[in-house]
């Protein structure tokens, strides 16, 4: 239990308690985690830090059961169920969720998992019921090769609608894939791709909007290279591409694209003594048009060809021991 007491300069004050209780059980096959959080509306979490939300009563439960066969190929498998419910001190439900899944763990760090989620959330006094299904796969068949992929589809809420629209339920899709290569002892290559899409859903489409319109598509790619020349000297290079292809008539978001590259040389003698040299360059789909009024001169273009930020830095740290 914790309690806050805040007194303002004008003499007014407010105070409120917060509670946290938890329970944990772990055995060879069964694992259970449960918790309950209660924060008063007058609990001043901003002054204490790391308290994102007050006026909640939140209860969570998570149960996982694993069968462990004696074979060499399948290590263990079993279901997982996680529930959450949150209501305020007036008894109004703010959100709840039920997540259930089934996972199989094989040899060679291979995992296959399918799951389903059902949820409710209250946003701007509007209640939204949404759900999604998920498939996940990861494996590391060789010491030099690792890969993973996931796909999630269902419904979600457009929390940032365009002017004149209220938040509405939409179809959603999320996908990601990652490839890790270690062709030599000193070289590691990582390629990561994230895809997110939100589109209109029949029965929840704003007036005058097609039932299959795109709200936004987001593509995020990362290429990363790490090379260890010696125990102390290493090189890291990263290229990021981020494209948010938004429909301004449905979401309060511009169509943005950015391409960022950075490179970092590190000479690390020990955790306290190191020398760094780095360079970063960011390009965006922006252009400055001097013929337009000052408030309109910054315009979006198709490709990220304009450099919007460059930085070169050198850093030296040395640990003095006494």
QUIPE-V856011 format. One line per field, one symbol per residue. ss: DSSP state (~ for helix, > for strand, _ for the rest). burial: 1 if it has 9 or more other ideal C-beta (glycine too) atoms within 8 Angstrom, else 0. A space follows every 50 residues. Layout:
ss->???
burial->???
This chain:
ss->_>>>>>>_____>>>>>>>>>>>>>>___>>>>>>>>>>_____~~~~__ _____>>>>>>>>>>_>______>>>>>>>>>>>>>>_____>>>>>>>> >>>>>>___>>>>>>>>>>>>>>__>>>>>>>>>>>>>>>>>__>>>>>> >>>>>>>>__>______>>>>>>>>>>>>>>_____>>>>>>>>>>>>>> _____________>>>>>>>>>>>>>>>____>>>>>>>>>>>>>>____ >____>>>>>>>>>>>>>>>__>>>>>>>>>>>>_>>>_____~~~_>>> _____>>>>>>>>>>>>_____
burial->00110100000000011111000000000111111111110111100100 10010111111111110000000101110111111111000011111111 11111100011111111011111000010111111111110000111111 11111111001100101111111111111111000011111111111111 10001100100011111111110111110000111111111111111101 10101111111111111100001111011111111100100000001010 1001010000000000000000
